[in-house]
Amino acid sequence: MEFGCSSRVITEFLDGKHFLCSHSEHNHNVEAIRVNVAKTLANIRRQAVNTHDAPAQIIQDARASVSLHTNVSLPSTQNVRQLIKRARKKVAHVEPITAHHL
């Protein structure tokens, strides 16, 4: 996610330590919830690949196991369904059509 933040920190390295010389303010809020969202989406991908559960069940389990703030920040159900579909397709094994394809 791009904020266009122009904040900078200038340090000086002396005797193996960093010392703050100057800094400027951020022009956006910290979004710590993104870490929880990323972990939840990784868990959804993992469950999609490792189980044969229906996408609705995977999504319901994931949403039930996170806080309200994380739940609100998750992508839409349709987008999570697509994420599950892509994760499963990525690891799907193609069955050979004929003996020649073996």
N, C-alpha and C positions, 0 to 999 in steps of 0.2 A: 504494500500500500504506500503510495507516494504522497507525502504531505507538502513538499516544496519547502521544507524547513531549512532555513539558512543559518541555524544555530551552529556555533563553532566553539571549541574549547582549545585553548593553547596552553601547553604544558612545557615545562623545562625538566630535562632528565639529568639529575645530579646525584652522584654517589649511589647509583642503583635504584633511585626513587624518582617518581614523577611528582612535580610540584605545579600546582595550578597558577598560571600567570594571568589569564583573562578568559572570559566566556561571554556569550550572548544568550539571550532568552529564546526559548522555543516558541513557535507560533501555533502549537497544537497541543492537545491533551495527550497524556500517556494512555495507551490502550493495552493494559496488561491482560485484559480478557482474551486477546488474540492468542496467547499461549495456550489457554484452556481450550479454545476453539480448535486450534491446530492439533492438540492432543486428542480431542474427541473425534475429529475427522480421521486421524490416523487409526484410532481404535475401530471406527466404523469400517475403514478399508480392510484392516486386519480381520475383523469378524466376517466381512463379506467374502474374503478369500478362503478363510479357514472353516466356514460352516456353509450349510445349505439352507440356512434360515431365509425366510422371505424378507425382501427389503423393508416392508412395513414393520416387521418384528425387530430387525436390526435398528431401524430408526427409532422405534418406540423405546427399546432398551437404552439406547444412547441418550435420548432426551430425558429419560427418567433418572439417569445416573449423574446428571450434571446440575449445577446451580441454575437458578432462574436467569441470572445475568448471562451465563454462557449459553443457555438455551435460546434466549432472544437473539444472540449474536450469531447463531448457527445459520448456514444457508437454508433456503426454503426446502421443503420436503421433496419437491420435484428435482431440485439440484442435487440433493443428497442421494436420491434414487439413481440419478445419472452417474454420480460418483461410484456408487456400488456396482452399477452395470459396467463401467469402465474398468474398475478394479478386477472384477471377475473375468472380463474379456481378456485382460492383459495376461492372466495366468492360465487361461483356458487351454486345454490340450485338444488338438485337432485329431479327430479319429480318421484313420486312413480309409479312403473310399474303396480301394482295391488292394490286392496283395502287391501290386506293382509299386504303390505309394509307400510301402514299408521300407 
